[in-house]
């Protein structure tokens, strides 16, 4: 059975703009979800340090910082690959997220297909708190729905902000 989530959605922006807002402004468009909390200590603000080796972090209200992952591939404006872990994962457990930004259309009507693939859920046991006791297929479906809502939030931000 596949152990990854795959979501793709078009946004009204060039790949350069979509990549820039996805990475530099992740703390503004990211929508927290009680089911998929990154830490047990509540929600905070996400930030992504640019470049390979950059950290994806969540800063909580008390000022503590949780490292979600590290940038493995930084290829603006085409592709971003991150390691990913939630606080409830065992220390040796990781998943990976790949985001691609593909142009669709021709100038001046270029849009971008943002594709998110979240791999490695087979590395996380079904008994993990991160999976909430869902059967694998149900967990992957719910997680895909969450990623889709996140990309819709990115889409909304791109539509409502000046380029």
C-alpha positions in Angstrom: 0.0 0.0 0.0 1.3 3.5 -0.8 2.7 5.4 2.2 2.6 8.9 0.7 0.3 11.8 0.2 0.0 13.5 -3.2 -1.8 16.8 -3.7 -1.7 19.2 -6.6 -3.5 22.5 -7.0 -3.1 25.5 -9.4 -2.4 28.9 -8.0 -2.6 32.3 -9.8 1.1 33.2 -9.7 4.3 32.5 -11.5 6.5 29.7 -10.2 8.9 32.3 -8.8 6.2 34.1 -6.9 4.6 30.8 -5.6 8.0 29.5 -4.4 8.8 32.8 -2.8 5.5 33.0 -0.8 5.5 29.3 0.0 9.0 29.5 1.5 9.4 33.1 2.9 5.9 33.6 4.1 5.0 30.1 5.3 4.2 31.6 8.7 1.4 33.7 7.2 -0.4 31.2 5.0 0.1 28.0 7.1 -3.2 27.0 8.9 -2.9 24.8 11.9 -5.1 21.8 12.4 -5.8 20.2 15.7 -5.6 16.7 14.3 -2.1 17.2 12.8 -0.4 19.3 15.4 3.4 19.4 15.1 3.9 19.6 18.9 1.8 18.7 21.9 2.5 22.1 23.4 0.2 24.0 21.1 0.6 25.9 17.9 3.1 28.5 16.9 4.4 30.3 13.9 6.3 28.4 11.1 9.5 29.8 9.5 11.7 28.3 6.8 15.4 29.2 6.5 16.4 29.4 2.8 18.9 27.1 1.2 20.0 23.6 1.6 20.4 22.8 5.3 17.9 25.5 6.3 15.6 24.6 9.1 11.8 24.5 9.1 10.7 25.5 12.6 7.7 26.3 14.7 8.1 29.0 17.3 5.6 28.5 20.1 4.0 31.2 22.3 6.5 30.6 25.1 9.4 31.3 22.8 10.5 27.7 22.4 11.4 26.5 19.0 10.6 23.1 17.6 12.6 21.9 14.5 10.2 20.2 12.1 12.9 19.4 9.5 15.7 20.5 7.3 15.9 21.6 3.6 17.4 18.8 1.6 16.9 20.3 -1.9 16.5 24.0 -2.6 15.9 24.7 -6.3 14.0 28.0 -6.7 11.6 28.3 -8.3 11.1 24.6 -9.2 11.5 22.3 -6.2 11.9 22.1 -2.5 12.5 18.9 -0.4 12.4 18.8 3.4 12.8 16.3 6.1 9.7 16.3 8.3 9.0 15.1 11.8 6.4 15.8 14.4 7.2 15.9 18.1 5.4 12.6 18.7 7.8 10.8 16.3 10.5 8.6 17.9 13.9 10.3 17.5 14.9 8.1 14.5 11.6 8.6 12.6 11.3 11.0 9.7 9.2 11.6 6.7 9.9 13.8 3.7 8.0 16.5 1.9 8.7 17.4 -1.7 7.0 20.5 -3.2 7.3 21.3 -6.9 6.2 24.5 -8.7 5.4 23.9 -12.4 4.3 26.6 -14.8 1.0 26.1 -16.5 -0.2 28.3 -19.5 1.6 30.9 -21.5 2.5 34.5 -20.8 0.9 36.6 -19.6 -1.6 34.0 -18.2 0.9 31.8 -16.4 -0.3 29.9 -13.3 1.6 27.4 -11.2 0.7 23.9 -10.3 1.9 23.4 -6.8 2.4 19.7 -6.0 3.0 18.3 -2.6 4.2 14.8 -2.0 4.6 13.7 1.7 6.6 10.5 1.7 7.6 7.9 4.3 4.5 7.3 6.4 5.3 3.6 6.3 8.2 4.5 8.7 5.7 5.7 11.3 4.0 2.8 13.1 0.2 2.6 13.0 0.3 2.8 16.8 2.0 6.3 16.6 0.0 9.1 18.2 0.7 11.0 14.9 -1.7 8.6 13.1 -4.5 8.9 15.7 -5.3 5.2 15.5 -6.7 5.6 11.9 -6.2 2.7 9.4 -3.4 3.7 7.0 -5.8 4.5 4.1 -7.9 6.8 6.2 -4.9 8.5 7.8 -3.4 9.2 4.3 -6.7 10.5 3.0 -7.1 12.9 6.0 -3.5 14.0 5.7 -4.0 14.7 2.0 -7.1 16.7 2.8 -5.0 18.8 5.2 -2.3 19.4 2.7 -4.9 20.4 0.1 -6.4 23.0 2.6 -2.8 24.3 3.1 -2.3 24.8 -0.6 -5.7 26.5 -0.8 -4.6 28.9 1.9 -1.4 29.6 -0.1 -3.7 30.1 -3.2 -5.9 32.6 -1.3 -2.9 34.5 -0.1 -1.5 34.8 -3.6 -4.9 36.0 -4.9 -5.3 38.7 -2.2 -1.8 40.2 -2.0 0.0 42.4 -4.4 2.6 40.7 -6.5 
